[in-house]
Amino acid sequence: MLFINDFISLIFPRICASCGNSLWKNEEVLCHFCEYHLPVTKFHHDLENPVTCLFRGRVLIETGAAFLYFNKGSKVQRLVHQLKYKGRKDIGIYLGDRYGQSLKYAPRFNSADVIIPVPLHKKKYMQRGYNQSEQFAVGLSGSMNIPVNKHLLTRAKATETQTRKSRFSRYENVKEIFMVNAPRAWNGKHLMLVDDVITTGATLESCILALQIIPDVRISVACIATAMI
């Protein structure tokens, strides 16, 4: 069995999703060096962090946070790109698990009743084969022991890509496109809404506005990365 595994590794080498170097047997997705040097934000320790403040005056949330800082050309951008466009679902699950190891000790997050990934439209889901935010949610769920519900929130219509759009254009692009299924079943619940990268917050804002039809709902936001510093 050991010989077979070594042979498979020779044909299909396991490489770090960040730097591209070969992984050791005890490493998964990222090498220890890249994992140690991830640009972690630690926003979940700060009530006044940039993600939470982004939504102030726009929509009401309990708290917000992002696991990593996102910069163009960075290793984090490479990770997100592979997750979204190269079929690397394992990256989302891995990062979710790692972030969940921290959030499960954060009172403003570990009280959530359910994790809600930002949904894709069914056409984009068919093209991609999966929802990257859902993979992140699965990782969070595993380490936080909080269930994922991918049906509570649905995307009613397809939209153009948000890349290179202004803040106002991003908001107009996603305004009123999300719908909540069986809202009364979630009265008074604490929902953790999760996405991949947050920039202007337009998509998340649209999701939150839809979810706020639920009576006495509480909403927190957690993302893989943020472009805000």
C-alpha positions in Angstrom: 0.0 0.0 0.0 2.9 2.4 0.8 4.5 1.6 -2.5 1.2 2.3 -4.3 0.7 5.6 -2.6 4.3 6.7 -3.4 3.7 5.7 -7.1 0.4 7.7 -7.2 2.2 10.7 -5.7 4.9 10.4 -8.4 2.3 10.5 -11.2 -0.1 13.0 -9.5 2.2 15.0 -7.1 0.5 16.7 -4.1 1.5 20.3 -4.2 0.8 23.3 -2.0 -2.1 25.3 -3.3 -0.3 28.5 -2.3 3.4 28.2 -3.3 3.3 25.1 -5.6 5.9 23.2 -3.7 5.5 19.5 -2.9 3.5 18.6 0.2 4.9 16.3 2.9 2.8 13.4 4.0 1.5 15.2 7.1 0.5 18.3 5.1 -2.9 19.0 3.4 -3.7 21.7 0.8 -1.0 24.1 2.2 2.5 23.4 3.3 3.3 24.3 6.9 5.3 27.4 5.8 2.5 28.9 3.8 -0.1 28.1 6.5 2.1 29.7 9.1 2.4 32.9 6.9 -1.2 33.3 6.0 -2.2 37.0 6.5 -4.7 36.3 9.2 -6.8 39.3 10.3 -8.0 38.3 13.8 -11.1 40.5 13.2 -13.2 38.2 15.3 -11.5 39.6 18.4 -12.4 43.2 17.5 -16.0 44.6 17.8 -15.0 47.6 15.6 -13.2 45.7 12.8 -13.4 46.9 9.2 -16.0 44.2 8.1 -18.4 45.1 10.8 -18.0 48.8 10.3 -18.5 48.4 6.5 -22.2 47.6 7.1 -22.8 50.3 9.7 -25.6 52.6 8.5 -26.5 50.2 5.7 -27.9 47.0 7.4 -28.0 45.7 10.9 -25.7 42.8 11.8 -24.4 41.3 15.0 -20.8 41.2 13.9 -18.6 40.6 10.8 -15.2 39.2 10.2 -12.9 37.8 7.5 -10.2 35.1 8.0 -7.5 36.6 5.7 -6.4 39.8 4.0 -6.7 39.8 0.2 -4.3 41.7 -2.1 -4.0 41.4 -5.9 -1.2 39.2 -6.9 -0.9 37.6 -3.4 -1.0 34.0 -2.5 -4.5 34.5 -1.0 -5.7 35.6 -4.4 -4.2 32.4 -5.9 -6.0 30.3 -3.3 -9.4 32.0 -4.0 -8.9 31.8 -7.8 -8.2 28.1 -7.6 -11.2 27.6 -5.3 -13.6 29.5 -7.6 -12.4 28.6 -11.1 -10.1 25.5 -10.9 -12.3 23.0 -9.1 -10.3 23.1 -5.8 -13.3 22.6 -3.5 -10.8 21.3 -0.9 -9.3 24.8 -0.5 -12.7 26.2 0.7 -13.3 23.3 3.1 -9.7 23.6 4.4 -9.9 27.3 5.0 -13.3 27.0 6.6 -12.0 24.4 9.0 -9.0 26.5 10.0 -11.2 29.6 10.5 -13.8 27.6 12.4 -11.1 26.5 14.9 -10.9 30.2 15.9 -14.5 31.2 15.6 -15.8 28.4 17.8 -14.2 30.3 20.7 -15.7 33.6 19.6 -19.0 34.3 21.5 -20.4 36.5 18.7 -20.0 33.6 16.2 -20.3 30.4 18.2 -23.9 31.2 19.2 -25.1 30.9 15.5 -27.9 28.4 14.9 -27.0 27.8 11.2 -24.5 28.7 8.6 -25.9 30.2 5.3 -23.6 30.3 2.2 -24.2 33.1 -0.3 -26.0 31.2 -3.1 -25.0 31.0 -6.8 -27.7 31.2 -9.5 -28.5 27.7 -10.8 -26.9 28.4 -14.2 -23.6 29.4 -12.7 -23.8 26.5 -10.3 -24.3 24.1 -13.3 -21.3 25.7 -15.0 -19.0 25.6 -12.0 -20.4 22.4 -10.5 -20.3 23.7 -6.9 -20.6 26.9 -4.8 -17.3 28.1 -3.4 -19.0 29.7 -0.4 -20.8 26.5 0.4 -17.4 24.7 0.6 -16.2 27.3 3.0 -19.4 26.8 5.0 -18.8 23.0 5.1 -15.4 23.6 6.6 -16.7 26.0 9.2 -19.5 23.6 10.1 -17.1 20.7 10.7 -15.0 22.6 13.2 -17.8 24.6 14.8 -20.5 21.9 14.9 -23.1 24.2 13.4 -25.2 22.9 10.6 -25.2 24.4 7.0 -28.4 25.3 5.3 -28.0 25.9 1.5 -31.7 26.2 0.8 -32.8 28.9 3.2 -31.5 31.6 0.8 -31.7 31.4 -3.0 -30.6 33.6 -5.8 -33.6 34.5 -8.0 -31.8 35.7 -11.1 -28.3 35.6 -12.6 -26.1 38.7 -12.5 -23.0 39.9 -14.3 -19.6 39.4 -12.6 -18.8 42.0 -10.0 -15.2 42.3 -11.1 -14.2 45.9 -12.1 -17.6 47.3 -11.1 -17.9 50.4 -8.9 -19.4 50.2 -5.5 -22.8 51.7 -6.7 -22.7 49.4 -9.8 -22.1 46.4 -7.6 -25.1 47.2 -5.5 -27.3 47.8 -8.5 -26.1 44.5 -9.9 -27.3 42.4 -6.9 -30.2 44.5 -5.6 -33.3 42.5 -4.8 -32.0 39.2 -6.3 -32.2 37.0 -3.2 -35.2 35.2 -1.8 -35.8 33.6 1.6 -37.6 30.2 1.8 -39.9 29.5 4.7 -38.8 32.6 6.7 -41.1 31.9 9.7 -39.2 28.7 10.4 -36.2 30.8 11.4 -37.9 33.3 13.7 -35.5 34.6 16.3 -32.5 32.5 15.0 -28.9 33.6 14.7 -27.7 33.1 11.1 -24.1 33.1 10.1 -23.9 34.4 6.4 -20.7 33.3 4.7 -19.0 34.3 1.4 -15.6 34.1 -0.2 -14.1 37.6 -0.7 -15.7 40.9 0.6 -14.9 44.2 -1.1 -17.8 46.7 -1.2 -20.1 44.3 0.7 -22.9 44.8 -2.0 -23.7 41.1 -2.4 -23.8 40.5 1.3 -25.9 43.6 1.9 -28.4 42.3 -0.6 -28.5 38.9 1.2 -28.9 40.6 4.6 -31.8 42.8 3.4 -33.6 39.6 2.1 -33.0 37.7 5.4 -34.3 40.6 7.5 -37.8 39.7 6.6 -37.4 36.9 9.2 -38.9 38.2 12.6 -36.3 38.8 15.3 -33.5 37.4 13.1 -29.8 38.0 14.1 -27.2 37.9 11.3 -23.4 37.7 11.5 -21.0 37.7 8.5 -17.9 35.6 8.0 -15.8 35.6 4.8 -12.6 33.9 3.6 -10.9 37.1 2.8 -11.3 40.9 2.7 -9.8 43.4 0.3 -10.1 46.1 3.0 -7.1 47.0 5.1 
